[in-house]
Amino acid sequence: METMKMRRTSILIVVLALLMSLITAGCEDYYGLDELGLEEGLKAEYERKMQELETAFEIIDKRMDYVLSVLNVEEGKLFQQELEERIEEASNKVEAIFMKITDGWEDIWNLYFESPEMQEKMESMDEEEYLEFIVLEMEKMYTEIMTEAFLEMIDELDRFFVVFSGVLDELELKYTGDLKSYDMLKKVKIYLQLDNVYATVNEESVMLDQHPVTRNDRTLVPLRFLGESLGAEVVWEEQTKTVTYITEEVEIMLQIGSDIGLVNGIAVKLDAAPQIINGRTMVPLRFISETLGYEVIWEKETRGIYIEN
């Protein structure tokens, strides 16, 4: 899988290199937006667009990680090969603009300063005037050329991501039969309060069948509410009094009254055992949430708990 991930990275290497070295480093860090000479409105637009492109890259990266995680090695190779072939034309357009920016400067410079009009103008100058003129013209020319080039690059990258996303949709459907990779992008935010039967899940109010409680300084919550809110399949086995949470990456098995759980088949010590309270099965909130990859934040003043991915 590591080899496959390295190959996946090669698909996007042109885009990543452009974002990091050409636009971000070349414009902001090396030259600086002020030195580039962009007007304030254009600088704000540039910065906004760059943030959008970085977000687009992160989304595609997460989706590709998911698709590769559900395919076997051979399927993964076929998926990546077809993806590369399908986006080759869009990649070539981005690379062509990149080369135009990096390689075209010297040609443009020569054409500009070797023109008869410019040569005649410079011949009448003394050395000091000549040097001052060259510096001013370079700054003016650089601003005009690079502003146009950067804006063109950003527009082309925007189109590239649209093409890439569409092709990725098609190939994910072809190779996996669904578009579950979008589930990886969903934001989850849950808020609960001790002794409060109402919770909020992604800004929607939800009534619990048992309010959160504490046992040994650990918060316990209803088993099904927690699992389903965090996107896990919940399986209850009455005979053994066990609950299992199942996702693509993790399987957690807990048993009522036991402080030993199983995570992907490996025994793990719990800081609070699941319990039945008022006829409801309650499970340790922090252990389940963090094992499923979520962050838990305790707010002492309100006795509130936030769960976020």
N, C-alpha and C positions, 0 to 999 in steps of 0.2 A: 504493500500500500504506500510506503514511503516513496518508492520509485515512481508510482503512478502520480503521487502528489507533486513530485519534482517535475514530471512531464507536464502536468496540468499547469504548473507555474510558467512553463515555457510558452504556453498558448498566449498568456497575457503579458509576456515580458516586454514587448514593445510598448504597450500601453502603460505599464507600471514605470518603465524607464522614462517615458515622456512625462508622466505626471510628477515623478520625483526629481529627475535631473534637469529636464528642460524647463518645465513651467514653474514648478515650485522652487527648485534651487536656482535655476538660471535667472528667473525673474525676481523672486522675492528676496532670496538670500544673497546672491552674488551682485546683481545690479540694484535690487530694491525697487519697489513699485514707484517710489518717488523719482529715482534716477531714470526709470523707464519713461517718465514724462506723461503718464496717463492722467487724464482729468479725473476729478474726484468721483464723478458718477460712473465712469468707466472702471475705475479701480474697485468700486463697490460691486459692480456687476461681475468683474473678473473674480473677486474673492468669493462671491456667492456661487458662481458657476463652478469654481474649483471644489467647493464643498460638496456640491451636487455630484460632481464626477467621482470624488473620493467615496461618497456614499454608494454610488452605482457600482463601483469596483468592489466594495465590501459585500454588497448584495450578491453579485455574480459569484464572488469567491465562496461565500457560504453555501449558495445553491449547488455549486460544483462539488464542494466537499460532501454535501448530502448525497448527490447522485452517485459519486464514486464509492461512498460507503455502503450503498445497497447493491452495487454490481460486483460480480466476481472479476478476477483479474482480466480474463479474456474480454468480457463485455466492456470493462472499463477502457481497455485499449481501443476497441472498436468505436466506443462513444467519443473518446478524445480525438481519434483520427478523423472521424466524420465531422466533428466540431471544428477542427482546424481547417479542414477542406472548405467547409461552408463559410467560414469567416475570413478566408484568405484574402478575398477581394477587399473587404472592409479594412483589414489589417494593412494591406498594401497602400491604400489611400492615406492612412494615418502616417505610415512610414515615409511616403513620398513627401508629405508636407514637412515632416521632421527634417528630411534631407534638404528640402528647399530652404528651410530656416538656417540649418547649420552650415551647408555648403554654398549657399547662394550669396552670402554676405560679400565675399571677396569679389565675385563677378559684378555684383551691383555697384560696389565701390569703384572698381576700375572703369566701368562704363560711365559712371557719374563724373569722376574727376578727369578722365581722359577725353571727355567730349571737347570739341574745338572751342565752344563758348567758355567752358571752365578753364581751359588751358590759357586762353587769351586773357581772361580775368586775372589769373594768378601771376602771369608774367609781369604785370604792372605793379606788383606788390613788393615791398622790401621784406626782409627775413622775418621781422617781428609781426608785420601785418599778415604775412603768409601763414605763420604758425597759429596765430589767433583765428584766422579764417578757417583753417583746417579743423581746428578743435570745434568751432561753432557749427560748421557744416556737418561734421561727424555726429555731433549730438542731435542735430536736427534730423539728419538722415536716419540715424539709429532709431530715434523715437518713432518716426513715420513707418519705417520698415518693420520694426519689431512689434509695434502695436498691431499693425495689420496681420502680421504673421501669427502672433499669439492668439488673436481673436479667431483667425482661420483655424488654428490648431484646436482650440477649444470647441468650435462648432463641429469639426470633424470627429473629435473624440465623443461628442454628444451623439452624433449619428452612429458611431461605432458601437456604443453601448446599446442603442436601440436595436441595431441589427443583431448584436450578440445575444441580447435578452430574448429576442424572438426566435432565433435559432436554438437557443438553449431550451425554450419551451417545447419546441417541436421534438428535439432529441430526447428530452426527459420523458415525454409521452411515449416516444417510440421504444425506448429502452427499459422504462420502468412501468409504463402503463398509467401513470398519474402525474400530478404536479405537486407532490407533497413537499418539494423543496421550499415552496412558499411558506409552509408552516414554520420553517426554521427562522423566518423573518418576523414572525408575530411577536409583538411586545406584550408581555404579561406583567400586570401590576395588581397586586392584591393587598388589601388593607383589612386587618382585623383588630378588635379590641378585646381584652380580657373581660369576661362576664357580659359581653354584648352579643346578642344573637344575630345582629346584622353585620354583614361584611360587604366590601366593595371589590368587585372583580372587573378590571378594565373600565372603571367609572360607572359600572352598573351595580345597583344594590341587590344583594342576595341574602335571603333569610336562612340561617343555619338551623338544623334540627337539634343542635346542642351548642351552647356558646363555648368559646375557648376557655380552658382552665389551666392552672399550674399545679404541677406535682413535682416536688423536689427541685423547685426553681426552674422547671422545664415546662414549656407550653405544649398542651395537647389539644388537638382539633379533630373534628369528625373525619374519619378516614376517606370517605368517598368524595366529600367536598374538596379536600386538599389535592387528592390525586387527579381528579378530573379537571380542576382549575389549572393544574400545572401540565395538562396535556398527556397524562399517563392513563393507560388502561388499568382499571381496578378490578381485581378478582378476589372475591371472598370465599373461603372454604369453611363451611360451617362445622364439618366434622372435626377438623384439626384446629379450628379457631385461628386460621392464618389469613393474612391479607397480602396480596402480591401487587406491586406496581410495575407496569411494563411500559417501556419506551423503546425506541430504536436502539439506544445505546446501553440502557440500564435495566436491570430487573432486581427489585427489592422485595424480599420476603420477610414479614414480621409475624410473630405469634403472640396472642394475648398473654400477658403476664410474664413474657420472657424478655430479658434485656440483651439477648443475642439475636441479631438479625443476619440475613444473608444478602450480600450485594454481588450480583453476578456469580453466585455460588460460593462466595468467600464469606466466612463468619466475621461479623463485626460487632463489637461491644457497643450497646446503646447507653445513652445517659438517662433514658427514661423508657420504661417498658410500656407497650400499648396496654390500654385498660378499657373496660366497659364501664361507662358512667351514665347513669340514668337510662340504661338500656341501649346506649350508643357506643360504638367502638371508636375510641379516641387514640390517635397516634402522635408521636413526637414531631412537632412542626419543623423544627430546625433540621433535624436529621434527614427527614424525607426531602425537604426543599433543597438543601445543599447537595445531597446525593444526586438529585435530579438536575443539578447545575444552576440553581437559583440562589440569589443573595437574600439574606434575611437581616432586616434592620429593626432593632428594638428601640422604641421611643418611650423612655421612662416616664416623662411628664404625663402623657396621655394613656399610658399602658397599652400603647398601640404597637402593632407589628406590620411591617411592610415586607412583601415578598416580590422580588423583581428579577427578570432575566437580563 
